Amino acid sequence: MFLYIILSAIAGAALALAIYILVSRAASKGRANAIVEKANLEAESIKQQKILQAKEKFLQLKGEHEEFVNKKNNELRDRENNIKSREGQLKQQQGELDRKQHDLDSQKGQVNALKTKLDAKMEECERVTAQVNKELENIAGMSAEDARKMLVENMKAEARSEAQAYINDTMDEARLNAAREAKRIVINTIQRTATETAIENAVTTFPIDNDEVKGRIIGREGRNIRALEAATGVEIVVDDTPDAILLSAFDPVRREVARLSLHQLVIDGRIHPARIEEVVAKVSKQLEDEILETGKRTCIDMGIHGLNLELVKLIGRMKYRSSYGQNLLQHSREVANICAIMASELGLNPKIARRAGLLHDIGKVSDLDPELPHAILGAKLAEQYKERPEICNAVGAHHEEMEMTSIYAPLVLVGDAISGARPGARREVIESYIKRLKGMEDLAASYPGVTKSYAIQAGRELRVIVGAEEVTDDQAARLSTDIAQRIQDEMTYPGQVKITVIRETRSVAIAK
């Protein structure tokens, strides 16, 4: 019984499940049909909308096309009307041209008739002219060709005479004006560049506080002063002059090195040969830097740019050189300004003239090839450092030692003469004295093994320092004799000259 109940329950559940499935499928089918029907309606609605939109677009495009066609038709009609109007004008012009051509043809016939008459008249005129010329030739006794030649020669001679007279008058007037204008330019230039006189000497005074400082400078048995003189090439005169020591040398650079070295040594208080050499080397380096700075500052003041660094150094060294007692840098600046002013007056480039004037004496401060004249050496230096050819020629020709090929060369020559010719600008004695001392030093330096040479005591002593590795003691003795003999044979000097050859051997070791 229980099993029957279970089976009945299972059968009822299966029947209920089957009925549920059938009912669900029927309901799903109904919903699907409804969805399909709704989709069909929406599709039909969209289709109708698209058809309406397509019709509207078609009508719009059709209207635009018809409007475009109408516009083109109107343009074609306007062009056709213009062409017809132009064609009418051309036909009218053609009629006028035909009428003018007819008039020209008639006029041409008249011209031909006149030409025929003119040719006949010309033939008759030539016949009469030939007859008259023949009669004139019979009367004058010469042919027409001879008469023509005579007339031409007479006219040529008259033209030459008038032209020569005009040329002479023009040249006389040009000479007069040129001389007057040159004087005006030179006078104005001198007035605008008048500067103070600068005279250099060969002695520098070094002030000291007391005599104790003098003793420390001299050192034990004079070793400090000897070391200082050997290192700087300057004669140091320590005498009874109160509160002062004299530094004597013809080279202003050496005097400046000695002065600055003494100043540092006195302030520092340590004065001995090793310290002296150290300070002199340091001061020499500082002075080289100052020389470069002086050259740069001079170029900036003069408005000169693009100079090679070596030329700038040479310009700076001019501050410590003199030309016949006249400071060389001041002289070169003055010449540069004179050249620039004259170039401006003459319509030339004042910058090139100023550059040439500033560089004209660089050969005097160069240590290269002392045998060459300073103008030629300056031209070579300018050429070596890529200066313009006209500047090189102006530098080399300012003493007329080479041919002048540049228009700026005469300006530099005149500027140099104006600067040096001012009253009191130069002193010939000091220059000849310095040249003599420099010649003595160069003579000694020409021997092999010589490292330094210094003329001191106003040229009464020449100290020659030789390398210990290259010159022996015996050779040093012979060297002093040879130099003395050459000075005696080749140079003119007052009194006697003492030649001292110094050979020093040093052994240096460093403890670590």
SVG drawing of the C-alpha trace seen along z (x, -y; Angstrom):
<svg xmlns="http://www.w3.org/2000/svg" viewBox="-2 -130 143 132">
<polyline fill="none" stroke="black" stroke-width="0.4" points="0.0,0.0 2.8,-2.3 4.6,-1.5 1.4,-2.3 1.2,-5.6 4.8,-6.4 4.3,-5.4 1.1,-7.5 3.0,-10.5 5.8,-10.0 3.4,-9.7 1.5,-12.8 4.8,-14.7 5.8,-13.6 2.5,-14.6 2.7,-18.0 6.2,-18.5 5.0,-17.6 2.1,-20.0 4.4,-22.7 6.8,-22.2 4.0,-22.3 2.5,-25.5 6.0,-27.1 6.7,-26.3 3.3,-27.7 4.0,-30.9 7.5,-31.3 6.2,-30.9 3.6,-33.6 6.2,-36.0 8.4,-35.2 5.7,-35.9 4.9,-39.1 8.6,-40.2 8.8,-39.2 5.6,-41.1 6.9,-44.2 10.3,-44.0 8.5,-43.8 6.5,-46.9 9.6,-48.8 11.4,-47.7 8.5,-48.8 8.5,-52.2 12.2,-52.6 11.9,-51.6 9.2,-54.3 11.4,-56.9 14.4,-56.1 12.3,-56.2 11.0,-59.6 14.5,-60.8 15.8,-59.5 13.0,-61.2 13.8,-64.5 17.5,-64.2 16.7,-63.4 14.5,-66.5 17.1,-68.6 19.9,-67.4 17.6,-67.8 16.9,-71.4 20.6,-72.2 21.4,-70.6 18.7,-72.5 20.0,-75.7 23.6,-74.9 22.4,-74.2 20.4,-77.4 23.4,-79.4 25.8,-77.8 23.2,-78.5 23.0,-82.1 26.8,-82.4 26.9,-80.8 24.3,-83.2 26.3,-86.1 29.5,-84.9 27.7,-84.4 26.4,-87.9 29.9,-89.2 31.3,-87.3 28.7,-88.6 29.4,-92.1 33.1,-91.6 32.6,-90.2 30.6,-93.3 33.4,-95.5 36.0,-93.5 34.0,-93.8 33.8,-97.6 37.6,-97.7 38.2,-95.6 36.3,-98.1 38.3,-101.0 41.6,-99.1 40.5,-98.4 39.7,-102.1 43.1,-103.1 44.9,-100.6 43.2,-102.1 44.4,-105.5 47.9,-104.2 48.0,-102.7 47.0,-106.0 49.6,-107.8 52.2,-105.3 51.6,-106.0 52.1,-109.7 55.3,-109.0 56.7,-106.9 56.0,-109.7 57.7,-112.2 60.6,-109.8 61.0,-109.6 61.1,-113.3 63.6,-113.5 65.9,-111.0 65.9,-113.1 66.7,-116.2 69.5,-114.4 71.1,-113.2 70.9,-116.8 72.4,-118.1 75.2,-115.6 76.0,-116.5 76.1,-120.2 78.2,-119.5 80.7,-117.4 80.9,-120.2 81.4,-122.8 84.1,-120.7 85.9,-120.2 85.9,-123.9 87.1,-124.5 89.9,-122.0 91.0,-123.7 91.0,-127.1 92.6,-125.8 95.2,-123.5 94.4,-120.5 91.9,-117.7 89.0,-117.5 90.6,-114.5 93.7,-116.6 91.6,-119.6 89.7,-117.3 92.9,-115.8 94.3,-119.3 91.2,-120.4 91.2,-117.4 94.8,-117.9 94.2,-121.6 91.3,-120.7 93.3,-118.0 96.2,-120.4 93.7,-123.0 92.0,-120.4 95.3,-119.3 96.3,-122.8 93.1,-123.5 93.1,-120.2 96.7,-120.7 95.9,-124.2 92.9,-122.8 95.0,-120.0 97.7,-122.4 95.1,-124.7 93.4,-121.7 96.7,-120.3 97.8,-123.7 94.5,-124.1 94.6,-120.5 98.2,-121.0 97.1,-124.2 94.0,-122.6 95.9,-119.4 98.6,-121.3 96.0,-123.5 93.8,-120.5 96.8,-118.4 98.0,-121.3 94.4,-121.6 94.2,-117.9 97.6,-117.7 97.0,-120.8 93.6,-119.6 95.0,-116.2 97.8,-117.6 95.4,-119.8 93.0,-117.0 95.7,-114.5 98.0,-116.8 99.2,-114.8 101.6,-115.3 105.3,-114.5 106.4,-111.2 110.1,-110.8 111.5,-107.5 114.8,-107.1 117.0,-104.2 116.8,-104.4 114.0,-103.5 114.1,-104.6 112.9,-102.1 111.9,-103.7 112.8,-101.9 112.0,-102.6 115.4,-102.5 119.0,-101.4 118.2,-98.0 116.3,-97.0 119.3,-98.0 121.4,-95.5 118.9,-92.7 118.8,-93.4 122.6,-93.3 122.8,-90.1 125.8,-88.4 128.9,-89.3 126.5,-90.7 125.0,-87.3 121.4,-88.6 122.1,-91.5 124.2,-89.4 121.4,-86.8 118.9,-89.6 121.1,-91.2 121.7,-87.7 118.0,-86.9 116.7,-90.2 119.6,-91.6 119.3,-94.9 122.1,-96.8 121.1,-97.6 122.9,-100.6 123.0,-100.8 124.8,-104.0 124.4,-106.7 121.2,-108.0 118.7,-108.0 115.6,-105.9 116.1,-104.8 117.8,-102.2 118.4,-102.8 117.6,-100.1 119.5,-100.8 118.8,-99.0 118.0,-100.1 115.2,-97.6 112.0,-98.9 110.6,-95.4 113.6,-94.2 113.4,-97.3 109.8,-96.7 110.4,-93.0 113.2,-94.1 111.0,-96.7 108.1,-94.4 110.3,-91.6 112.0,-93.9 108.6,-95.2 107.4,-91.6 110.7,-90.5 110.7,-93.6 107.1,-93.0 107.6,-89.3 110.8,-89.7 112.4,-86.5 115.3,-87.6 117.8,-84.9 119.0,-83.6 116.4,-80.8 113.5,-83.0 114.8,-85.7 114.7,-83.4 111.3,-82.2 109.9,-85.7 111.5,-86.9 110.0,-83.9 106.6,-84.6 106.7,-88.4 107.9,-87.7 104.8,-85.6 102.6,-88.2 104.1,-90.9 103.5,-88.8 99.8,-88.6 99.8,-92.3 101.4,-92.9 98.6,-90.8 95.9,-92.7 97.5,-96.1 97.4,-94.9 93.7,-93.9 92.8,-97.1 94.6,-99.2 92.8,-97.3 89.4,-97.9 90.1,-101.6 91.2,-102.0 88.2,-100.0 90.4,-97.3 89.1,-93.8 90.1,-90.4 93.9,-90.8 95.9,-87.6 96.8,-87.0 100.5,-87.3 100.0,-90.7 98.1,-91.7 101.0,-90.7 103.4,-92.7 101.2,-95.8 101.2,-95.3 105.0,-95.1 105.1,-98.5 104.2,-100.0 107.7,-99.0 109.6,-100.1 110.7,-103.6 111.5,-105.0 114.1,-107.8 112.9,-108.4 109.2,-108.5 107.0,-105.8 106.3,-103.3 102.7,-102.5 101.8,-106.1 103.5,-106.9 101.7,-104.0 98.3,-105.1 99.0,-108.6 100.0,-107.4 96.9,-105.3 94.6,-108.3 96.5,-110.5 96.1,-107.9 92.4,-107.4 91.6,-111.1 93.5,-111.6 91.8,-108.5 88.4,-109.9 89.3,-113.3 90.4,-111.5 87.3,-109.2 89.3,-106.0 88.5,-103.4 89.6,-104.8 89.5,-101.4 92.1,-100.0 94.2,-103.1 94.0,-103.0 94.9,-99.3 98.0,-99.9 99.1,-102.9 98.8,-100.9 100.9,-98.0 103.5,-100.0 106.3,-99.6 105.6,-96.0 109.0,-95.0 110.7,-97.0 109.3,-94.8 109.9,-91.5 112.8,-89.3 112.8,-87.5 115.5,-88.2 117.1,-91.3 119.2,-91.8 116.2,-92.9 115.0,-96.6 112.0,-96.9 109.6,-98.0 110.4,-94.9 110.2,-92.6 106.8,-94.2 105.5,-93.5 106.5,-89.9 104.9,-89.5 101.7,-91.1 101.7,-88.8 102.4,-85.8 99.4,-86.5 97.0,-86.9 96.7,-90.7 95.3,-92.2 97.9,-92.8 97.4,-96.6 98.1,-96.7 101.3,-94.5 102.5,-96.9 101.7,-100.0 103.7,-98.6 106.7,-97.5 106.8,-100.7 106.5,-103.4 110.3,-104.0 110.3,-103.5 112.3,-100.3 109.9,-98.5 107.7,-99.6 104.4,-101.2 101.6,-99.3 98.9,-100.3 97.1,-103.6 97.4,-103.4 101.2,-103.3 101.7,-107.0 99.3,-107.7 101.3,-105.6 104.5,-107.2 103.1,-110.8 101.5,-109.9 104.8,-108.5 106.6,-111.6 104.0,-113.9 104.1,-112.0 107.9,-112.0 108.4,-115.5 106.5,-117.3 108.9,-119.4 110.1,-117.4 108.5,-114.2 111.8,-112.3 115.3,-112.3 118.0,-111.0 120.7,-110.4 118.8,-107.9 117.8,-106.0 121.4,-105.6 122.5,-104.6 119.8,-101.9 120.6,-100.7 124.3,-100.3 123.4,-98.3 121.0,-96.1 123.7,-95.5 126.1,-94.4 123.6,-91.9 122.7,-90.6 126.4,-90.1 127.0,-88.0 123.7,-86.0 124.9,-85.0 127.5,-82.6 126.5,-79.0 125.9,-78.0 124.9,-81.5 121.6,-81.5 121.3,-85.1 123.3,-88.3 122.9,-91.6 124.5,-95.0 124.7,-96.8 126.5,-99.8 125.5,-102.0 127.2,-99.7 130.5,-99.5 129.9,-95.8 128.5,-92.9 127.4,-89.8 127.1,-86.7 125.5,-83.6 126.3,-80.3 124.9,-76.8 127.2,-74.5 126.3,-71.5 127.3,-73.2 130.3,-75.4 133.4,-74.3 135.5,-76.5 138.2,-76.8 135.6,-77.6 134.1,-80.3 137.4,-82.0 138.0,-82.0 134.4,-83.2 135.0,-86.3 138.1,-87.1 136.3,-86.5 133.3,-88.7 135.7,-91.5 137.6,-91.3 134.4,-91.5 133.0,-94.4 136.4,-96.2 136.4,-95.6 132.7,-96.0 131.2,-98.6 131.8,-102.2 131.6,-102.9 133.1,-105.3 135.6,-104.0 136.0,-100.3 133.6,-97.4 134.1,-94.6 132.9,-91.1 132.0,-88.7 131.1,-85.1 129.2,-83.3 129.1,-79.5 127.3,-77.9 126.8,-74.2 123.8,-73.2 123.0,-69.9 119.4,-69.6 118.0,-66.6 114.6,-66.3 114.0,-64.5 110.7,-62.7"/>
</svg>
